Amino acid sequence: MKYDTFRREYTAGGLTREGLDACPIRQVEIWLEQAVRADLIDPTGMVLATVDAGGEPRQRIVLLKGLSDAGFVFYTNHDSDKAHAIECEPRVSLLFPWNVLERQIIVGGTAEKMSDAESADYFMTRPRESQIAAWASRQSRPIADRAMLEQQAEDIRLQFGDGDIPTPAFWGGYRVVPQRIEFWQGGAHRLHDRFVYRKCAQGTWNIEQLQP
């Protein structure tokens, strides 16, 4: 199969500086709301890119679970590959790939661990089966087969019975504190619209338009 002939025109509309909010977090919220209203599958799914201790880049999809002026929040196992990479190199990148809307948002910033209290508050809102899965999975570690994984989950289910399931000490949240947020909107004839917000020393944001 030849892939070099796959192409399409981007016709959803342009992006102008006048149409952008002065605060990039507010602009992310606007686009997120529009992605939800468009019934996209996993509109809060974002690609997290890290670099590990050996310099190897890795990407995986995580789900946005919180957004504020402080940053972008996701949760994971602190013994996972992504967590070990963040410990070595906290500078990460996030990508919201909304291809259907001909849009993407790229976030560059520093990932920092959230407090145990913040992680516990969220953990208690998770469905019980998700809580069990968090305990059962030795994330990123090898396993013989799926049956072994399901047995680990059953063991945890029996261990806690009908009682509350506490937050695992090895599980919690990360907040990506942004320094750079880029908004990309597809344009006709590959003349796309790109605007990047860069955080200044004073905490304000500078907006700049980039060539496609």
Summary of the structure (lengths in Angstrom):
residues: 212
radius of gyration: 19.8
end to end distance: 28.3
largest distance: 59.7
contacts: 555
relative contact order: 0.19
helix: 30%
strand: 33%
